Amino acid sequence: MKLSSFRDFFVYCIFGALATLVNMLSYELLYKRLGLMNVPSTALSWFLAVTFAFFTNKFIVFRAAGALEDRKRSLMGELGWFYACRASSGVLDVVIMFIAVDLLSLNHTLWKFISNLVVGLFNYIAGKFFIFR
């Protein structure tokens, strides 16, 4: 196999790491600095990271620009599918964080990172095979 056949996955990993950084930094800001509760901080940081991920996945990772007339029509559809697919991983993120931080009192930063790893593979598969085909 050629290395170029893994291009999408490698680029996805780079931008996935950046989305994880957006997620973790916004979570830290909301939870530790602004004093929001854990679950709202997790949900808001998820929303910011997903928005970042949509645009980087569409235009950089999967290069799914399409024709100009198709772009306007499909952008909203793709955005809707993207958020729908990511909603399940967002719920998973909230559940993991609730159990680890609120119930078990584990390290919030470590578990935020672990949670991002757990949902990352699902998000790649959804983007590659269902949203930006």
C-alpha positions as CSV (number, residue, x, y, z in Angstrom):
1,M,0.0,0.0,0.0
2,K,1.1,3.5,-0.8
3,L,1.5,6.1,1.9
4,S,-0.7,8.4,-0.2
5,S,-3.6,6.0,0.3
6,F,-3.6,7.0,4.0
7,R,-3.6,10.7,3.3
8,D,-7.1,11.4,4.5
9,F,-6.5,9.5,7.8
10,F,-3.2,11.3,8.5
11,V,-4.6,14.7,7.7
12,Y,-7.7,13.8,9.7
13,C,-5.5,13.0,12.7
14,I,-3.7,16.3,12.5
15,F,-7.0,18.3,12.4
16,G,-8.5,15.9,14.9
17,A,-5.7,16.8,17.2
18,L,-6.4,20.5,16.6
19,A,-10.2,19.9,17.3
20,T,-9.2,18.1,20.4
21,L,-7.1,21.1,21.4
22,V,-10.1,23.4,20.8
23,N,-12.3,21.0,22.8
24,M,-9.9,20.8,25.8
25,L,-8.9,24.4,25.9
26,S,-12.5,25.6,25.7
27,Y,-13.4,23.1,28.4
28,E,-10.6,24.3,30.7
29,L,-11.7,27.9,30.1
30,L,-15.3,27.2,30.8
31,Y,-14.9,24.8,33.7
32,K,-11.9,26.0,35.6
33,R,-11.6,29.7,34.6
34,L,-15.3,30.7,34.2
35,G,-16.6,28.3,36.8
36,L,-19.3,26.6,34.7
37,M,-20.4,23.2,35.9
38,N,-18.8,20.1,34.3
39,V,-21.6,19.0,32.0
40,P,-22.4,22.4,30.4
41,S,-18.7,23.0,30.0
42,T,-18.4,19.6,28.2
43,A,-21.4,20.3,26.0
44,L,-20.2,23.8,25.0
45,S,-16.6,22.7,24.3
46,W,-18.0,19.9,22.2
47,F,-20.1,22.3,20.1
48,L,-17.0,24.6,19.5
49,A,-14.8,21.6,18.5
50,V,-17.5,20.1,16.2
51,T,-17.9,23.4,14.4
52,F,-14.2,23.7,13.9
53,A,-14.0,20.1,12.8
54,F,-16.8,20.5,10.2
55,F,-15.0,23.2,8.3
56,T,-11.6,21.6,8.4
57,N,-13.0,18.1,7.5
58,K,-15.1,19.5,4.6
59,F,-12.5,21.7,3.0
60,I,-9.1,20.3,4.0
61,V,-9.4,16.6,5.1
62,F,-11.9,15.2,2.7
63,R,-11.7,18.1,0.1
64,A,-15.4,17.9,-0.4
65,A,-15.9,21.4,-2.0
66,G,-18.0,20.3,-5.0
67,A,-19.4,22.6,-7.7
68,L,-20.4,26.2,-6.7
69,E,-24.2,25.6,-7.2
70,D,-24.0,22.3,-5.3
71,R,-22.0,23.8,-2.5
72,K,-24.7,26.2,-1.4
73,R,-27.4,23.5,-1.5
74,S,-25.3,20.7,0.1
75,L,-23.5,22.8,2.8
76,M,-26.6,22.9,5.1
77,G,-27.3,19.2,4.5
78,E,-23.7,18.2,5.2
79,L,-23.7,20.4,8.3
80,G,-26.9,18.8,9.5
81,W,-25.6,15.3,9.0
82,F,-22.3,16.2,10.6
83,Y,-23.9,17.5,13.7
84,A,-26.3,14.5,13.8
85,C,-23.4,12.0,13.6
86,R,-21.3,14.0,16.1
87,A,-24.3,14.3,18.5
88,S,-23.9,10.6,19.4
89,S,-20.2,11.1,20.1
90,G,-21.1,14.3,22.0
91,V,-23.4,12.3,24.2
92,L,-20.7,9.7,24.7
93,D,-18.3,12.5,25.7
94,V,-20.8,13.9,28.3
95,V,-21.4,10.5,29.7
96,I,-17.7,9.7,30.0
97,M,-17.0,13.0,31.7
98,F,-20.0,12.7,34.0
99,I,-18.9,9.3,35.2
100,A,-15.2,10.0,35.4
101,V,-15.3,13.5,36.9
102,D,-18.7,13.9,38.7
103,L,-19.2,10.3,40.0
104,L,-15.6,9.0,40.4
105,S,-13.8,12.3,41.0
106,L,-11.0,11.4,38.5
107,N,-8.7,14.0,36.9
108,H,-10.8,16.1,34.6
109,T,-8.0,16.9,32.1
110,L,-6.8,13.3,31.7
111,W,-10.4,12.1,31.2
112,K,-11.2,14.8,28.7
113,F,-8.2,13.6,26.7
114,I,-9.3,10.0,27.0
115,S,-12.8,10.8,26.0
116,N,-11.6,12.6,22.9
117,L,-9.6,9.5,21.9
118,V,-12.6,7.3,22.4
119,V,-14.9,9.3,20.1
120,G,-12.2,10.1,17.5
121,L,-12.4,6.9,15.6
122,F,-16.2,7.0,15.3
123,N,-16.0,10.6,14.0
124,Y,-13.5,9.6,11.3
125,I,-15.7,6.8,10.1
126,A,-18.8,8.9,10.0
127,G,-17.0,11.7,8.1
128,K,-15.3,9.5,5.6
129,F,-18.1,7.1,4.8
130,F,-21.4,9.0,5.5
131,I,-21.0,12.7,5.4
132,F,-18.2,13.7,2.9
133,R,-18.4,10.7,0.5
